[in-house]
Amino acid sequence: MRIGVIGTGRIGTIHANTLSRHREVGSLILTDVDPARAQDLAHRLGETAAPGVDEIFTWGVDAVVITTATSAHAELIGRAARSGLPVFCEKPIALDLAGTLQAIGEVETAGTILQMGFQRRFDAGYRGARDAVRSGRLGRLHTVRALTSDQAPPPPAYLPQSGGLYRDTLIHDFDVLRWVTGHEIVDVYAAGSDAGPAMFREAGDIDTGAALLTLDDGTLATATATRLNGAGYDVRMELAGELDQIVVGLDDRTPIASTEPTGPPAADKPWTGFLERFGPAYEAELIEFVDVVRGGRPNPCDGREALQALRIAEACEVSRRERRVVALAEIAGAAGATVP
């Protein structure tokens, strides 16, 4: 199998390393807006660098992996679909619903594969939580608490192109909330704060956000995120039911300290970022993509799943701006979305 990798930044490098080691992948063609960066990675991996995107589609590949800037995702997905090629793409498809729906439409018209990169679905902790919920171990689920806290904010130049905290960060919590519980979100109430560094206000973004979400079975969930968690990178999910409660992301590297006299000590080496925390999950999702391309298993996260997460983020943006509860039915694009 020959795979084209478009984008050789941080995540593109991780994915290229994973694919280069895979026994079913014979070779890679790498390209990037910075040709020298693609050439350097190709040299280190013993693979081939292409001068541009066009060569990915003319040199003959069996599948494409897209890890470019978000602004290029939808166009590249459509181009791959029209070429009959399976695609793995980092989230999101686009920062707007119209671009997302157009790209999904091209994939569905072509009958090709689009697997989206929501890596938490491949994390051992979240998979364990999903199994616990689906098995009935917790009984009736009544409360879910999800959080994502970055140790340090991204560069100021990133913020205007990020789509904002709900679309860029909390979208992962929204996706995995649906995936773990097996239920849809019916309405949201969201709030945000830009009281931190001025760069957030200048970009029209927030540095901290929170949302109260109601699921279709009555379960209540909260999702919070911040760019300013100096203790370390913290991603957790707590699920409480009538019979039991569990937590994802609580280990000896969780950057949280107890004030109780007999509580656990603070982490000696707290997580510093998502690439470190979810390294095994990033590898697992690409291994599964190869299996999907080979016909060995169904698509674990298609474009419609990504659309649902974006719709929730969009609802949160409307709620924050208008200071009201927003029903998901108000947000375009609901038709055809299902929980796997």
NUZAMI-194687 format. One record per residue (C-alpha): residue in three letters; residue number from 1; x negated, y, z negated. Coordinates in Angstrom, 2 decimals, padded with zeros to 5 digits. Example, Ala and Ser with C-alpha at 12.3 -4.5 7.8 and 13.67 -1.06 7.14 Angstrom:
<rs>
r rest = ALA	nr = 1	x = -012.30	y = -004.50	z = -007.80
r rest = SER	nr = 2	x = -013.67	y = -001.06	z = -007.14
</rs>
This chain:
<rs>
r rest = MET	nr = 1	x = 000.00	y = 000.00	z = 000.00
r rest = ARG	nr = 2	x = -001.25	y = 003.48	z = 000.91
r rest = ILE	nr = 3	x = 000.06	y = 006.41	z = -001.18
r rest = GLY	nr = 4	x = -000.24	y = 010.13	z = -000.57
r rest = VAL	nr = 5	x = -000.69	y = 012.33	z = -003.66
r rest = ILE	nr = 6	x = 000.23	y = 015.99	z = -003.14
r rest = GLY	nr = 7	x = -001.23	y = 018.08	z = -005.94
r rest = THR	nr = 8	x = -004.39	y = 017.22	z = -007.87
r rest = GLY	nr = 9	x = -004.02	y = 019.34	z = -011.00
r rest = ARG	nr = 10	x = -003.76	y = 017.84	z = -014.50
r rest = ILE	nr = 11	x = -000.86	y = 015.47	z = -013.93
r rest = GLY	nr = 12	x = -001.81	y = 014.77	z = -010.34
r rest = THR	nr = 13	x = -005.23	y = 013.66	z = -011.54
r rest = ILE	nr = 14	x = -003.67	y = 011.35	z = -014.12
r rest = HIS	nr = 15	x = -001.34	y = 009.80	z = -011.54
r rest = ALA	nr = 16	x = -004.13	y = 009.40	z = -008.99
r rest = ASN	nr = 17	x = -006.27	y = 007.61	z = -011.57
r rest = THR	nr = 18	x = -003.41	y = 005.25	z = -012.39
r rest = LEU	nr = 19	x = -002.66	y = 004.48	z = -008.75
r rest = SER	nr = 20	x = -006.31	y = 004.07	z = -007.82
r rest = ARG	nr = 21	x = -006.61	y = 001.24	z = -010.37
r rest = HIS	nr = 22	x = -003.35	y = -000.49	z = -009.37
r rest = ARG	nr = 23	x = -003.92	y = -003.84	z = -007.67
r rest = GLU	nr = 24	x = -001.03	y = -003.27	z = -005.24
r rest = VAL	nr = 25	x = -002.37	y = 000.10	z = -004.07
r rest = GLY	nr = 26	x = -005.01	y = -000.25	z = -001.39
r rest = SER	nr = 27	x = -005.87	y = 003.42	z = -000.91
r rest = LEU	nr = 28	x = -004.85	y = 007.01	z = -001.66
r rest = ILE	nr = 29	x = -004.82	y = 010.18	z = 000.39
r rest = LEU	nr = 30	x = -005.13	y = 013.26	z = -001.83
r rest = THR	nr = 31	x = -004.39	y = 016.87	z = -001.00
r rest = ASP	nr = 32	x = -004.04	y = 020.14	z = -002.89
r rest = VAL	nr = 33	x = -003.66	y = 023.86	z = -002.26
r rest = ASP	nr = 34	x = -007.26	y = 023.98	z = -003.49
r rest = PRO	nr = 35	x = -009.01	y = 021.63	z = -001.00
r rest = ALA	nr = 36	x = -012.19	y = 021.54	z = -003.08
r rest = ARG	nr = 37	x = -010.25	y = 020.20	z = -006.07
r rest = ALA	nr = 38	x = -008.72	y = 017.41	z = -003.98
r rest = GLN	nr = 39	x = -012.11	y = 016.62	z = -002.45
r rest = ASP	nr = 40	x = -013.75	y = 016.41	z = -005.87
r rest = LEU	nr = 41	x = -011.10	y = 014.02	z = -007.22
r rest = ALA	nr = 42	x = -011.24	y = 011.89	z = -004.08
r rest = HIS	nr = 43	x = -015.01	y = 011.62	z = -004.41
r rest = ARG	nr = 44	x = -014.75	y = 010.54	z = -008.06
r rest = LEU	nr = 45	x = -012.12	y = 007.91	z = -007.28
r rest = GLY	nr = 46	x = -013.57	y = 006.67	z = -004.01
r rest = GLU	nr = 47	x = -010.46	y = 007.79	z = -002.13
r rest = THR	nr = 48	x = -009.75	y = 010.07	z = 000.86
r rest = ALA	nr = 49	x = -009.03	y = 013.80	z = 000.72
r rest = ALA	nr = 50	x = -006.82	y = 015.43	z = 003.36
r rest = PRO	nr = 51	x = -007.16	y = 019.09	z = 004.37
r rest = GLY	nr = 52	x = -003.43	y = 019.75	z = 003.94
r rest = VAL	nr = 53	x = 000.07	y = 018.40	z = 003.43
r rest = ASP	nr = 54	x = 000.65	y = 017.74	z = 007.12
r rest = GLU	nr = 55	x = -001.96	y = 015.00	z = 007.11
r rest = ILE	nr = 56	x = -000.11	y = 013.16	z = 004.33
r rest = PHE	nr = 57	x = 002.75	y = 012.66	z = 006.77
r rest = THR	nr = 58	x = 000.69	y = 012.03	z = 009.92
r rest = TRP	nr = 59	x = -002.10	y = 009.79	z = 008.62
r rest = GLY	nr = 60	x = 000.33	y = 007.04	z = 007.65
r rest = VAL	nr = 61	x = 001.36	y = 006.44	z = 004.04
r rest = ASP	nr = 62	x = 003.88	y = 004.09	z = 002.44
r rest = ALA	nr = 63	x = 004.98	y = 006.46	z = -000.33
r rest = VAL	nr = 64	x = 004.37	y = 009.98	z = -001.66
r rest = VAL	nr = 65	x = 003.69	y = 011.32	z = -005.15
r rest = ILE	nr = 66	x = 004.45	y = 015.03	z = -005.65
r rest = THR	nr = 67	x = 002.76	y = 016.91	z = -008.49
r rest = THR	nr = 68	x = 002.59	y = 020.39	z = -006.98
r rest = ALA	nr = 69	x = 004.00	y = 023.62	z = -008.38
r rest = THR	nr = 70	x = 007.77	y = 023.36	z = -008.87
r rest = SER	nr = 71	x = 008.47	y = 025.84	z = -006.07
r rest = ALA	nr = 72	x = 007.25	y = 023.26	z = -003.52
r rest = HIS	nr = 73	x = 009.09	y = 020.20	z = -004.86
r rest = ALA	nr = 74	x = 012.39	y = 020.43	z = -003.00
r rest = GLU	nr = 75	x = 010.84	y = 021.11	z = 000.40
r rest = LEU	nr = 76	x = 008.39	y = 018.22	z = 000.03
r rest = ILE	nr = 77	x = 011.11	y = 015.84	z = -001.17
r rest = GLY	nr = 78	x = 013.17	y = 016.72	z = 001.89
r rest = ARG	nr = 79	x = 010.21	y = 016.27	z = 004.21
r rest = ALA	nr = 80	x = 009.44	y = 012.86	z = 002.74
r rest = ALA	nr = 81	x = 013.10	y = 011.82	z = 003.03
r rest = ARG	nr = 82	x = 013.19	y = 012.82	z = 006.69
r rest = SER	nr = 83	x = 010.03	y = 010.75	z = 007.19
r rest = GLY	nr = 84	x = 011.68	y = 007.73	z = 005.54
r rest = LEU	nr = 85	x = 009.21	y = 007.69	z = 002.65
r rest = PRO	nr = 86	x = 009.85	y = 006.82	z = -001.01
r rest = VAL	nr = 87	x = 008.92	y = 009.67	z = -003.35
r rest = PHE	nr = 88	x = 007.86	y = 010.07	z = -006.96
r rest = CYS	nr = 89	x = 008.19	y = 013.71	z = -008.05
r rest = GLU	nr = 90	x = 007.44	y = 015.43	z = -011.32
r rest = LYS	nr = 91	x = 010.40	y = 017.22	z = -012.83
r rest = PRO	nr = 92	x = 012.26	y = 019.30	z = -011.82
r rest = ILE	nr = 93	x = 013.46	y = 018.92	z = -008.25
r rest = ALA	nr = 94	x = 013.98	y = 022.70	z = -008.19
r rest = LEU	nr = 95	x = 014.64	y = 025.47	z = -010.68
r rest = ASP	nr = 96	x = 018.13	y = 026.08	z = -009.28
r rest = LEU	nr = 97	x = 021.14	y = 023.89	z = -008.69
r rest = ALA	nr = 98	x = 021.46	y = 024.74	z = -005.00
r rest = GLY	nr = 99	x = 017.91	y = 023.64	z = -004.20
r rest = THR	nr = 100	x = 018.32	y = 020.53	z = -006.32
r rest = LEU	nr = 101	x = 021.56	y = 019.50	z = -004.61
r rest = GLN	nr = 102	x = 020.10	y = 020.11	z = -001.16
r rest = ALA	nr = 103	x = 017.08	y = 017.89	z = -001.84
r rest = ILE	nr = 104	x = 019.25	y = 015.14	z = -003.33
r rest = GLY	nr = 105	x = 021.50	y = 015.35	z = -000.30
r rest = GLU	nr = 106	x = 018.56	y = 014.83	z = 002.05
r rest = VAL	nr = 107	x = 017.41	y = 011.78	z = 000.09
r rest = GLU	nr = 108	x = 020.89	y = 010.26	z = 000.01
r rest = THR	nr = 109	x = 021.47	y = 010.94	z = 003.72
r rest = ALA	nr = 110	x = 018.15	y = 009.31	z = 004.59
r rest = GLY	nr = 111	x = 018.77	y = 006.40	z = 002.21
r rest = THR	nr = 112	x = 015.29	y = 006.73	z = 000.72
r rest = ILE	nr = 113	x = 014.01	y = 006.55	z = -002.87
r rest = LEU	nr = 114	x = 013.43	y = 009.52	z = -005.17
r rest = GLN	nr = 115	x = 012.09	y = 008.68	z = -008.63
r rest = MET	nr = 116	x = 011.80	y = 011.63	z = -011.01
r rest = GLY	nr = 117	x = 009.06	y = 012.04	z = -013.59
r rest = PHE	nr = 118	x = 010.82	y = 012.13	z = -016.95
r rest = GLN	nr = 119	x = 008.03	y = 010.29	z = -018.76
r rest = ARG	nr = 120	x = 009.77	y = 009.99	z = -022.14
r rest = ARG	nr = 121	x = 011.93	y = 007.21	z = -020.67
r rest = PHE	nr = 122	x = 008.70	y = 005.16	z = -020.54
r rest = ASP	nr = 123	x = 007.51	y = 005.93	z = -024.08
r rest = ALA	nr = 124	x = 007.60	y = 003.00	z = -026.52
r rest = GLY	nr = 125	x = 009.27	y = 005.03	z = -029.26
r rest = TYR	nr = 126	x = 012.13	y = 006.29	z = -027.11
r rest = ARG	nr = 127	x = 012.62	y = 002.86	z = -025.60
r rest = GLY	nr = 128	x = 012.85	y = 001.44	z = -029.12
r rest = ALA	nr = 129	x = 015.45	y = 004.05	z = -030.02
r rest = ARG	nr = 130	x = 017.50	y = 003.24	z = -026.95
r rest = ASP	nr = 131	x = 017.42	y = -000.45	z = -027.83
r rest = ALA	nr = 132	x = 018.46	y = 000.29	z = -031.42
r rest = VAL	nr = 133	x = 021.42	y = 002.42	z = -030.33
r rest = ARG	nr = 134	x = 022.59	y = 000.01	z = -027.64
r rest = SER	nr = 135	x = 022.29	y = -003.02	z = -029.98
r rest = GLY	nr = 136	x = 024.63	y = -001.48	z = -032.54
r rest = ARG	nr = 137	x = 021.97	y = -001.38	z = -035.26
r rest = LEU	nr = 138	x = 022.89	y = 002.19	z = -036.22
r rest = GLY	nr = 139	x = 026.63	y = 001.63	z = -036.10
r rest = ARG	nr = 140	x = 028.60	y = 004.62	z = -034.87
r rest = LEU	nr = 141	x = 026.10	y = 007.32	z = -033.99
r rest = HIS	nr = 142	x = 027.11	y = 010.66	z = -035.50
r rest = THR	nr = 143	x = 024.02	y = 012.92	z = -035.41
r rest = VAL	nr = 144	x = 020.96	y = 013.31	z = -033.17
r rest = ARG	nr = 145	x = 018.18	y = 015.83	z = -033.71
r rest = ALA	nr = 146	x = 015.62	y = 016.38	z = -030.95
r rest = LEU	nr = 147	x = 012.67	y = 018.74	z = -030.96
r rest = THR	nr = 148	x = 009.72	y = 019.70	z = -028.78
r rest = SER	nr = 149	x = 007.06	y = 022.02	z = -030.19
r rest = ASP	nr = 150	x = 004.00	y = 023.11	z = -028.23
r rest = GLN	nr = 151	x = 000.87	y = 023.86	z = -030.20
r rest = ALA	nr = 152	x = 000.05	y = 026.92	z = -028.08
r rest = PRO	nr = 153	x = 001.88	y = 028.86	z = -025.37
r rest = PRO	nr = 154	x = 001.06	y = 028.43	z = -021.68
r rest = PRO	nr = 155	x = -000.87	y = 031.13	z = -019.77
r rest = PRO	nr = 156	x = 001.18	y = 034.32	z = -019.21
r rest = ALA	nr = 157	x = 001.07	y = 033.80	z = -015.43
r rest = TYR	nr = 158	x = 002.89	y = 030.47	z = -015.83
r rest = LEU	nr = 159	x = 005.98	y = 031.86	z = -017.54
r rest = PRO	nr = 160	x = 007.66	y = 033.65	z = -014.60
r rest = GLN	nr = 161	x = 007.52	y = 030.46	z = -012.51
r rest = SER	nr = 162	x = 008.44	y = 028.02	z = -015.30
r rest = GLY	nr = 163	x = 012.20	y = 028.51	z = -015.15
r rest = GLY	nr = 164	x = 012.36	y = 029.33	z = -018.85
r rest = LEU	nr = 165	x = 012.23	y = 027.28	z = -022.03
r rest = TYR	nr = 166	x = 015.43	y = 025.31	z = -021.40
r rest = ARG	nr = 167	x = 014.53	y = 024.27	z = -017.83
r rest = ASP	nr = 168	x = 010.82	y = 023.74	z = -018.45
r rest = THR	nr = 169	x = 010.64	y = 022.20	z = -021.93
r rest = LEU	nr = 170	x = 014.00	y = 021.25	z = -023.41
r rest = ILE	nr = 171	x = 015.03	y = 019.60	z = -020.15
r rest = HIS	nr = 172	x = 013.02	y = 016.58	z = -021.34
r rest = ASP	nr = 173	x = 015.06	y = 016.42	z = -024.55
r rest = PHE	nr = 174	x = 018.30	y = 016.75	z = -022.59
r rest = ASP	nr = 175	x = 017.34	y = 013.90	z = -020.26
r rest = VAL	nr = 176	x = 016.20	y = 011.53	z = -022.97
r rest = LEU	nr = 177	x = 019.23	y = 012.34	z = -025.13
r rest = ARG	nr = 178	x = 021.50	y = 011.05	z = -022.37
r rest = TRP	nr = 179	x = 019.22	y = 008.08	z = -021.71
r rest = VAL	nr = 180	x = 018.88	y = 006.97	z = -025.33
r rest = THR	nr = 181	x = 022.53	y = 007.39	z = -026.32
r rest = GLY	nr = 182	x = 024.14	y = 006.34	z = -023.04
r rest = HIS	nr = 183	x = 026.56	y = 009.26	z = -023.27
r rest = GLU	nr = 184	x = 027.15	y = 012.51	z = -021.41
r rest = ILE	nr = 185	x = 027.00	y = 015.98	z = -022.93
r rest = VAL	nr = 186	x = 030.32	y = 017.79	z = -022.59
r rest = ASP	nr = 187	x = 029.52	y = 021.24	z = -024.00
r rest = VAL	nr = 188	x = 026.68	y = 023.31	z = -025.46
r rest = TYR	nr = 189	x = 026.09	y = 026.34	z = -027.62
r rest = ALA	nr = 190	x = 022.58	y = 027.78	z = -027.31
r rest = ALA	nr = 191	x = 020.52	y = 030.60	z = -028.79
r rest = GLY	nr = 192	x = 016.98	y = 031.81	z = -028.25
r rest = SER	nr = 193	x = 014.38	y = 034.14	z = -029.69
r rest = ASP	nr = 194	x = 011.68	y = 036.20	z = -028.00
r rest = ALA	nr = 195	x = 010.30	y = 037.62	z = -031.26
r rest = GLY	nr = 196	x = 006.85	y = 036.15	z = -030.67
r rest = PRO	nr = 197	x = 004.16	y = 037.36	z = -028.22
r rest = ALA	nr = 198	x = 005.19	y = 040.14	z = -025.83
r rest = MET	nr = 199	x = 004.43	y = 038.00	z = -022.76
r rest = PHE	nr = 200	x = 007.70	y = 036.10	z = -023.29
r rest = ARG	nr = 201	x = 009.77	y = 039.28	z = -023.28
r rest = GLU	nr = 202	x = 007.87	y = 040.58	z = -020.26
r rest = ALA	nr = 203	x = 008.68	y = 037.36	z = -018.38
r rest = GLY	nr = 204	x = 012.35	y = 037.44	z = -019.43
r rest = ASP	nr = 205	x = 011.79	y = 034.19	z = -021.34
r rest = ILE	nr = 206	x = 012.08	y = 033.05	z = -024.95
r rest = ASP	nr = 207	x = 009.44	y = 031.46	z = -027.14
r rest = THR	nr = 208	x = 011.89	y = 029.52	z = -029.33
r rest = GLY	nr = 209	x = 015.26	y = 028.03	z = -028.48
r rest = ALA	nr = 210	x = 017.98	y = 025.90	z = -030.02
r rest = ALA	nr = 211	x = 021.11	y = 024.21	z = -028.74
r rest = LEU	nr = 212	x = 024.05	y = 022.41	z = -030.32
r rest = LEU	nr = 213	x = 025.37	y = 019.77	z = -027.93
r rest = THR	nr = 214	x = 028.56	y = 017.71	z = -028.15
r rest = LEU	nr = 215	x = 028.52	y = 014.26	z = -026.55
r rest = ASP	nr = 216	x = 031.52	y = 012.66	z = -024.91
r rest = ASP	nr = 217	x = 032.04	y = 010.29	z = -027.85
r rest = GLY	nr = 218	x = 031.98	y = 013.07	z = -030.45
r rest = THR	nr = 219	x = 028.35	y = 012.65	z = -031.49
r rest = LEU	nr = 220	x = 026.70	y = 015.97	z = -032.37
r rest = ALA	nr = 221	x = 023.14	y = 016.69	z = -031.28
r rest = THR	nr = 222	x = 020.72	y = 019.53	z = -031.80
r rest = ALA	nr = 223	x = 017.75	y = 020.25	z = -029.58
r rest = THR	nr = 224	x = 015.11	y = 022.80	z = -030.50
r rest = ALA	nr = 225	x = 011.87	y = 023.91	z = -028.89
r rest = THR	nr = 226	x = 009.10	y = 026.41	z = -029.47
r rest = ARG	nr = 227	x = 005.90	y = 027.41	z = -027.73
r rest = LEU	nr = 228	x = 004.28	y = 028.45	z = -031.02
r rest = ASN	nr = 229	x = 003.75	y = 025.43	z = -033.30
r rest = GLY	nr = 230	x = 000.24	y = 026.06	z = -034.60
r rest = ALA	nr = 231	x = 000.12	y = 022.77	z = -036.56
r rest = GLY	nr = 232	x = 000.02	y = 020.74	z = -033.33
r rest = TYR	nr = 233	x = 002.15	y = 019.21	z = -030.58
r rest = ASP	nr = 234	x = 005.30	y = 017.79	z = -032.12
r rest = VAL	nr = 235	x = 007.95	y = 015.79	z = -030.23
r rest = ARG	nr = 236	x = 010.52	y = 013.84	z = -032.24
r rest = MET	nr = 237	x = 014.06	y = 012.51	z = -032.11
r rest = GLU	nr = 238	x = 016.07	y = 011.53	z = -035.18
r rest = LEU	nr = 239	x = 019.18	y = 009.39	z = -034.72
r rest = ALA	nr = 240	x = 021.61	y = 008.85	z = -037.59
r rest = GLY	nr = 241	x = 024.52	y = 006.41	z = -037.59
r rest = GLU	nr = 242	x = 026.96	y = 005.03	z = -040.11
r rest = LEU	nr = 243	x = 024.72	y = 001.98	z = -040.73
r rest = ASP	nr = 244	x = 021.14	y = 003.19	z = -040.31
r rest = GLN	nr = 245	x = 018.91	y = 006.01	z = -039.09
r rest = ILE	nr = 246	x = 015.67	y = 006.02	z = -037.12
r rest = VAL	nr = 247	x = 013.08	y = 008.47	z = -035.85
r rest = VAL	nr = 248	x = 010.96	y = 008.64	z = -032.70
r rest = GLY	nr = 249	x = 007.57	y = 010.36	z = -032.82
r rest = LEU	nr = 250	x = 006.75	y = 009.99	z = -036.51
r rest = ASP	nr = 251	x = 003.26	y = 008.54	z = -036.92
r rest = ASP	nr = 252	x = -000.12	y = 009.36	z = -038.44
r rest = ARG	nr = 253	x = -000.68	y = 012.07	z = -035.82
r rest = THR	nr = 254	x = 002.62	y = 013.92	z = -036.26
r rest = PRO	nr = 255	x = 001.72	y = 017.52	z = -037.19
r rest = ILE	nr = 256	x = 003.93	y = 017.85	z = -040.24
r rest = ALA	nr = 257	x = 003.12	y = 017.97	z = -043.94
r rest = SER	nr = 258	x = 005.33	y = 016.96	z = -046.87
r rest = THR	nr = 259	x = 005.77	y = 019.17	z = -049.94
r rest = GLU	nr = 260	x = 006.78	y = 016.17	z = -052.05
r rest = PRO	nr = 261	x = 004.21	y = 014.99	z = -054.64
r rest = THR	nr = 262	x = 004.34	y = 011.44	z = -053.27
r rest = GLY	nr = 263	x = 004.87	y = 012.38	z = -049.63
r rest = PRO	nr = 264	x = 002.53	y = 011.29	z = -046.83
r rest = PRO	nr = 265	x = -000.59	y = 013.42	z = -046.23
r rest = ALA	nr = 266	x = -000.94	y = 015.80	z = -043.31
r rest = ALA	nr = 267	x = -002.30	y = 014.28	z = -040.09
r rest = ASP	nr = 268	x = -006.09	y = 014.27	z = -039.83
r rest = LYS	nr = 269	x = -005.94	y = 014.47	z = -036.02
r rest = PRO	nr = 270	x = -002.58	y = 015.91	z = -034.93
r rest = TRP	nr = 271	x = -001.42	y = 015.64	z = -031.33
r rest = THR	nr = 272	x = -002.64	y = 018.60	z = -029.26
r rest = GLY	nr = 273	x = -000.49	y = 018.34	z = -026.12
r rest = PHE	nr = 274	x = 001.83	y = 016.33	z = -023.92
r rest = LEU	nr = 275	x = -000.89	y = 014.71	z = -021.80
r rest = GLU	nr = 276	x = -002.43	y = 013.16	z = -024.91
r rest = ARG	nr = 277	x = 000.85	y = 012.28	z = -026.65
r rest = PHE	nr = 278	x = 002.47	y = 010.69	z = -023.58
r rest = GLY	nr = 279	x = -000.60	y = 009.27	z = -021.83
r rest = PRO	nr = 280	x = 000.68	y = 005.65	z = -021.82
r rest = ALA	nr = 281	x = 004.12	y = 006.79	z = -020.64
r rest = TYR	nr = 282	x = 002.67	y = 008.70	z = -017.69
r rest = GLU	nr = 283	x = 000.81	y = 005.56	z = -016.66
r rest = ALA	nr = 284	x = 003.86	y = 003.34	z = -017.11
r rest = GLU	nr = 285	x = 006.13	y = 005.47	z = -014.92
r rest = LEU	nr = 286	x = 003.71	y = 005.30	z = -011.96
r rest = ILE	nr = 287	x = 003.27	y = 001.54	z = -012.36
r rest = GLU	nr = 288	x = 007.05	y = 001.22	z = -012.26
r rest = PHE	nr = 289	x = 007.23	y = 003.48	z = -009.19
r rest = VAL	nr = 290	x = 004.96	y = 001.07	z = -007.30
r rest = ASP	nr = 291	x = 007.28	y = -001.78	z = -008.31
r rest = VAL	nr = 292	x = 010.30	y = 000.22	z = -007.10
r rest = VAL	nr = 293	x = 008.64	y = 000.89	z = -003.73
r rest = ARG	nr = 294	x = 007.84	y = -002.82	z = -003.39
r rest = GLY	nr = 295	x = 011.49	y = -003.67	z = -004.10
r rest = GLY	nr = 296	x = 010.73	y = -005.33	z = -007.41
r rest = ARG	nr = 297	x = 013.12	y = -003.28	z = -009.57
r rest = PRO	nr = 298	x = 015.79	y = -000.56	z = -009.34
r rest = ASN	nr = 299	x = 014.97	y = 003.12	z = -009.55
r rest = PRO	nr = 300	x = 014.72	y = 004.04	z = -013.27
r rest = CYS	nr = 301	x = 015.40	y = 007.78	z = -012.84
r rest = ASP	nr = 302	x = 016.82	y = 009.06	z = -009.57
r rest = GLY	nr = 303	x = 017.65	y = 012.57	z = -008.43
r rest = ARG	nr = 304	x = 021.15	y = 012.49	z = -009.89
r rest = GLU	nr = 305	x = 019.67	y = 011.89	z = -013.34
r rest = ALA	nr = 306	x = 017.40	y = 014.92	z = -012.90
r rest = LEU	nr = 307	x = 020.41	y = 016.94	z = -011.77
r rest = GLN	nr = 308	x = 022.28	y = 016.14	z = -014.97
r rest = ALA	nr = 309	x = 019.37	y = 017.33	z = -017.14
r rest = LEU	nr = 310	x = 019.16	y = 020.55	z = -015.12
r rest = ARG	nr = 311	x = 022.93	y = 021.12	z = -015.47
r rest = ILE	nr = 312	x = 022.55	y = 020.95	z = -019.26
r rest = ALA	nr = 313	x = 019.65	y = 023.42	z = -019.15
r rest = GLU	nr = 314	x = 021.72	y = 025.72	z = -016.94
r rest = ALA	nr = 315	x = 024.62	y = 025.52	z = -019.39
r rest = CYS	nr = 316	x = 022.27	y = 026.47	z = -022.22
r rest = GLU	nr = 317	x = 021.02	y = 029.51	z = -020.29
r rest = VAL	nr = 318	x = 024.60	y = 030.67	z = -019.70
r rest = SER	nr = 319	x = 025.46	y = 030.06	z = -023.35
r rest = ARG	nr = 320	x = 022.43	y = 031.99	z = -024.62
r rest = ARG	nr = 321	x = 023.13	y = 034.90	z = -022.30
r rest = GLU	nr = 322	x = 026.88	y = 035.09	z = -022.91
r rest = ARG	nr = 323	x = 026.84	y = 033.94	z = -026.56
r rest = ARG	nr = 324	x = 029.59	y = 031.35	z = -026.15
r rest = VAL	nr = 325	x = 030.24	y = 027.63	z = -025.89
r rest = VAL	nr = 326	x = 029.77	y = 026.45	z = -022.31
r rest = ALA	nr = 327	x = 031.40	y = 023.28	z = -021.00
r rest = LEU	nr = 328	x = 029.32	y = 021.20	z = -018.60
r rest = ALA	nr = 329	x = 032.36	y = 021.16	z = -016.30
r rest = GLU	nr = 330	x = 031.62	y = 024.85	z = -015.62
r rest = ILE	nr = 331	x = 028.24	y = 023.98	z = -014.09
r rest = ALA	nr = 332	x = 028.13	y = 022.88	z = -010.45
r rest = GLY	nr = 333	x = 026.91	y = 019.48	z = -009.35
r rest = ALA	nr = 334	x = 028.74	y = 017.01	z = -011.60
r rest = ALA	nr = 335	x = 030.00	y = 014.64	z = -008.93
r rest = GLY	nr = 336	x = 028.22	y = 011.32	z = -008.65
r rest = ALA	nr = 337	x = 026.10	y = 011.57	z = -011.81
r rest = THR	nr = 338	x = 026.07	y = 008.50	z = -014.04
r rest = VAL	nr = 339	x = 024.21	y = 007.24	z = -017.09
r rest = PRO	nr = 340	x = 022.19	y = 004.09	z = -016.23
</rs>
